[in-house]
Amino acid sequence: MLNSRIYSEKIGVLVPEILLPKAGTDMKAWSVVACDQYTSEPEYWLEVEKKAQGKPSTFYLTFPEVYLEDDDSEDRIKKINDAMKEYIDKNILTSHGSCMIFVDRKTSHTESRKGLVLAIDLEKYDYNKGSQTLVRATEGTVIDRLPPRIKIRKNASLELPHVMVLIDDPEKTVIEPLAEKVGDFEKVYDFELMASGGHIKGYKIDDEKVLSNIISALEKLSDPSAFKSKYQVGDDKGLLLFAVGDGNHSLASAKGHWEIIKKNLSEHELKNHPARFALVELSNVHDEGITFEPIHRVVFNIDTKDIFDSMKKFFDNSEIAFEKFDSLDMVNKKIEESSQNPSVHTFGFVTSEGYGVIEVKNPSYNIETGTLQHFLDNYIEQNEKAKIDYIHGEDVVTKLGSQEGNIGFYLPSMNKNDLFKTVILEGVLPRKSFSMGEAEEKRFYLECRQIVQRLEDRD
């Protein structure tokens, strides 16, 4: 199947054919951060463009979301498709055959974060609310965000993953054993990432025995009886093996693209078409290098008094309290003190007038993100000039939120060990509930895979 030696129908995992830049490529210029980062900081992407200029780079193969609302999107998409074709035709990308890539990433926040690049079957994935599929979103998917992303993928010949998928493997049976055997694997990259992204090493795994062991370990995690015992659930809850931690909208776009093209495929093509699969990096939620950081909010083009008055009205004046503070440290201390009280949700704010904390009593949602987002969705709907962005660092929230006409909201982090059980029992979390690390720790584009059907794979 797809020139790959191993595919597990049971768990929808494929050993893909992976493409990497040819020897001698400037890898620091090649690899850029996920396109959905720094969406309110065009200066970051201008610097990336300067670093990539005149060199092969994933900057030319992806669409940074900071540019999504520009009026040149059609031209940009055409250039992306042309660059993909050029990189293939000119052998800038070379095939490493059917393999997985063991990834070891060092960042400014962690010494090591381990992952495994492989392909998952989109037929096993459903991002819709109430999904009981093997591969599932952890956060709400904004359907309106999918059409432009599906359009980008429509004529693309390559896919580049920034999707990170989590497994709940407390015994560390799948990924961690590979770290002890890196001496047995071919190192295919080892370099410093741009823009404080840290250092990354990649090792090719193409030994059939090792690959089979990986598949077997994953299949054991999906054993129905073990699943029921682990999460204390009955037959009404479907097996959840893979939880999408980062890049949910990118994976949902791959799914949307596949649903469109599969309508016109033969039975043979349905089984073999490369677009049926998506390249992802698999990580263990129990990896010490995996941290859950809050995703904060900044709302632009608002009147401070109006948004506070709207909050009082939305939550009922008797259920909400505001308190001003002199510093962000004091805000965070108050949030930490309140974290043990489930009957109150506390989050911070910053405006041009300073810092403060908002407390909402008797919240309707389980986590603070849901409480705040419920209000913000309503506010944005009623105030067409107001815009919202989702921010991965307190410093950026402070910088943007303290500007006149803006407000920044600081949210607490959630416990990563609660993720799987929460999704299984309660369904997807509110969108942008957590971030796996800070912005510079997000996955950088690196490996590629062809998603157009080749002649030898057709009927």
N, C-alpha and C positions, 0 to 999 in steps of 0.2 A: 504494500500500500504506500503510495507516494514515495517510492524508493526508500522507505524507512523499514528497518528490520523489526521494530517492535511497536505495537499499538495495542493498548488495552481497551477493549470495548466496554468492559465492566466499569472502569473509572474515567474513560474518555481521555486518556493520555497518549500522545503520539511523540515518538522520537523524531524530531524534525530535521530537515536539511538546513543547516545554518550557514549563512554567508557573513564573512568578516572582511574588513579592508585588507588589501594586499600588503605584503611586507614592505616596510619603508614609509608607510602612511604616517603622517603626523597625527597620532591618536588623540592628543589633547585637543587639536582642532576638530577632529572627527566627531567626538562625543559631546553632545550638548544635553542640557537638562530637559525634563519633560515639558511639553508645550503648554501645559496648564499652570505653570509657575510664573511668578512675577508679572501677573496680568495688569497690575497698576503701576508697573515700573518699566516703561519703554526704554529707559536708559540702560537697563540690564541687557536687553536684547540688542541694542545698538552696539554694546561692547562685544557681545557674542558674535555679531555679524562681522565686526572688525577682525576678531580672532580667526574667523573662518574664511575670510576673504582670500580667494585664489587657491584654496585648498579643498580637497574632498571633505565634506562635512555633513553630518545629519541635520545641520541647520537648513540645508537646501532640500532635505527630504521630508520635512515636517512643517506644520503650520502653527507657529506660536500664537496662542489665543489672544495675546495683546493686540494682534492685527486683525482679529476676526471681523470687527465691525468696519474696517476700512473698505473703501469702494473698489479696491483692486483684487478682490478675492479670487475672481475667475482667472485672472492673469497669474496670480500666485500659485493656484492649484495646477495650472498648466505647466508652470516652471518646475513644480515639484515632480510631476509625472515625467517631464522631460529629463530631469536630473536622475531620477531612478533608472530610466532606460539607458542613459549615458553611463552610469556607474556599472550597470550590468554588461553593456556592449563593449565597454573599454576595459573590462576586467579589473576595474577599481575594487570591485567586490569579488571575492573568490570563495568557492564552496569548501566547507570543511566536512562535507558529507553528512550522513545521519548521525546526530550526536546530541547530547545535552551539554550545557556549559555550567560548571560549578563556579560560582562567583563569590569572591571575598572582598568586601568593600570596607575601607576605613574612612571615617569622616572626622570632623572636628569634635563630634559628640560621642563617637564610639570607636573602639579599637578594631572591631570586626563585626560585620553583619553578613551572614552567609545566605546564599540563594542558589537556585537551580533553574536555569533557563530550559524550558520545554514547551510543548504545544498542547493546548487543551481543546477538546471537541465542543464546538459551540452548540451542538445538539444537546449537550448536557447542561446548558446554561440558560437561565431565564432571570432577567432583571426585574420583572414585574412584581408588584406587591402581592404577597401571599405565595410566592414561588416556593416549591418544595423540591427543586432540582438539586443535583449533586454539586453544581457550581452556582453560587448565589451572590447577589449584591449584598453588601452590608449596610449601605445607605440608600436613601431614596434617589431614584433616577429622574432627572428633569427631562422629560420627553422632548421638550422644545429645543434642547441642546443637541439632539441627535442629528437632525437633517443636514446641517452644514458639515458635520463630521463624517456622515455617510457619503456626502458628496465628495469630500476629499479622498475617500477610499475607493470611490466608484471606478476610476481608471488607473488606480495605483497598481504598480507591478510588484511593489515590495511592502512589507509591514515591518515596523520597528517597534519593539515593545517598551512602553513605560508602565505597563500594567504589572502590579505586584499582587499575587494571590497568596493567601495564607492557609496553612494547615494547622490543626490543633494536635501537636505531637509532643506531649510532655515528656515521653520517654526518649525523644530525639533519635528516632529510628530511621528516618529518611535522608535528611540532608547532612546532619552533623557527622555521621560516619565517614562521609566523603572527605572531610577536612583532614582526617588521619591518613588519607591515602593520596594526597595531592602529588607526592613524589612519583606515583605511578601514572599520572596523567600528563598529557602534553599541555604546557602553558601556552595559551594563544594570545594573551595580552597581559600587560603589567605596566601601568602608567599612572601619572597624576592627572586628575580631572581638572578642567578649567573652573574658574570662578569659585574657589574654595570648596569644590565638590569632593575633595579628599583623594584617596588612592584606590585603584581597583585592579584586581587580578582575576583572570579567567582561565579555567582549565577544561580542556575538551575531554568528555567522557564518551567513548565510542566502543568500549569493550562490552560485548553482548552480555556477559555474565553480570557485570556491574549494573548495566542498564536493567536487566531482568530483576536484580535484587531491589533496585529502586522501585520498580513497578510493583513488586510483591509487597514491599513495605507499605506503599500507598494503598494497595488493595486491603491489607490488614486493617488499616485505619478506617476503611469503609465497611467493615464487617457489621451487619445489622444488629447482632446481639450485643457486640461491644459498644456500638453507638447508643443503643437504648440504655445500657447500664451506665455508660459514661455521663450521659446528660439526663438520666432519669426521665425518659419520655416513652410514650406508647407508640402504637402503629400509625397514629394519625400524623406523626411528624416524619417528613421525608429525610433521608440521609443527606447531611451536609458535610462534604469533604473539603471543598475549596471555597473559601470566602474571599471575595475581592476586597483587598485592603486599599489599594491605590489604583487609579485609572479606570474607575467604574464606567465613566462615560465613553472612554476609548473602547473598552471591551463591548459595551452596549452598541456602539457604532459598528464594530466588527460583526456583531450578531445581526444588526439591522441590514447590513450589506449582504450577509449570507442569506437572510430570509428573502431578499429581493431576487438574487441570482439563482437560488436553488429551484425557483418555480419552473424554470425552463431547462432543467437538467434531466438526463436519463438516470435510471437506477444506478448504473455503474458510475456515472459522474457524481451522483449524490454521495457515494461512498468515498470517492477518490479526489474530489475537487479540493485544492489546497486552501481555498477561502473558508472551508468548513471548520478549519482550525485556527487558533490564534496563539501567537508566541507570547509567553508571559514569564516572569520570574517568580518562582515559588519560594516562599519563606515560611519558616516555622514561627508562629506567634510567640513561642517560648524562647526564641533566640534572644540572648542578652543584648544583642545589637538592635533589636526591634523595640522602639519606644513609640508610645502613642502621645502625640502632642495635640493640644486643642487647635481648632481652626477658628480664628477670630473673624469678626465682621467689621467692615467700614462702610458707612452709608454716606453718600455724597449728595450735595445740593439739598440740604435740609435746613430748617430753622430749628435751633436747639429747643426753644420753648415749645414749639409746636409738636416735636417728636415726644418730648416728655409728657405733655398734656395728652397726647394720643395714647401713650402707654398707660397713663392713669385711667383713662376712659376704657381702654381695651381690657385691662386686668381688674377693673373695679378699684376705685381709689382706696378702699379699705384693705386691699390685698397686696398693695405695692408700696415700697418705701425707698426713698432716695437719701443717700448720705455722701457728702463731699469729703475728699481726702487730699492731703498735700503731695502725695507721691504715689507712683505705681507700686512701690514696695508695700505701702500701707494698704493699697487696694488688694494686692495678692495675699497679704496676711489675713485680711477680712474674709476673702474668698475661701482660704484654707480653713479658717475657723468655722465657717458655715458649712463646710463640705460634709460634716457628719450628721447634719440635720436634714432628713429626706423630705420634711414638710415645708422646707424653704429652698428656693433656687436663687443663687446669688451669682451675679456677674458684674464685672467692672465696666467703666466707660471713661472716655477722654474726649473733651471738646476743646475749643480755643480758650475756654474759661477754666480748664483744669480737669482734675480727676474726680471720680466718684464710684459709688457702688449702688446697684439696684437689687432689691430683695423682693421676690415674688412668693407670697405665701400660698400654701395648698395648690401647688402646680398640677396641671392636668397631664403633664408628660413625665417620663421617668428620668430624663436627663435635662440639664440646663439648656443644651442646644435646642431641644424641641420647644421649650418654653419661649426662648428668645425668637427662634425662627418663625414660630406661629405668628407672633406679633409683626415681625418684619415683613413677612409675606403679605399680610393685610395692609401694612403701611405703604409698601411699595405699590401695591395695586391701586391705592387711593391717591397716590402722589406721583404722577407720571414723570416729574422731573428728577425724583430721587432715584439713585442708582446704588447698588450694593456690590461689594467685592468681598471675597473670602481670602483671608490673609494668614500666612503660616508663621509669623513671628511678631512678638510684642513690639519690637523696635519699629517695624513698619506701621503697625496699628497706631502707635504713638505719633509717628511722623505725619501720617495722613489724617488721623482722627483729630489732631490738634489744630488743623488748618480751619480757617473760618468757613462756615457752611457745611462742615463735615462732623461726623461723630464716629468714634471707634468703640467697639465692644470687646472686652476681654473675657474669654470663657475658660473654665477649668478643664483639665484633661480627664479622660475616662480610663478605667482599669482595663488593660488589654486582655487580662485573663477572663473577663466577663463577656468578651465579644461573641464567641461562638454560641454559648448558651442563650444569650440575649436574642440573637438573630433566630435561633431555632425556636425559642419559646414565644417571642414577641414580634418577630418579623424584622424588616429593615429598620435601621435607625433613621432619624431625620437627616437630610442631606448635609454634607460637610460637618459631620459630628466629630471626626477625629482625623488626624494626619499622622502617617507613619514617619515620624521625624520632622525636622525643619526643612525649609524649602531647598537648601543646598544639599540635603541628604536624599532628595527624591531620585528616582531612577534616572540615569542618563541613557539616552539612546546609544546603542552600541552594536548589538547583533541585528542581523536582518534575515528575512525569509521571503521567498517569492510566493505570491498569492494568486498568480495567474496560472491557468491550466496549461500544461505543456502537451505537445502532440502525443507523446508516448503514454500519457495518462487518459487519453480519450478512448471512446469505443472504437 
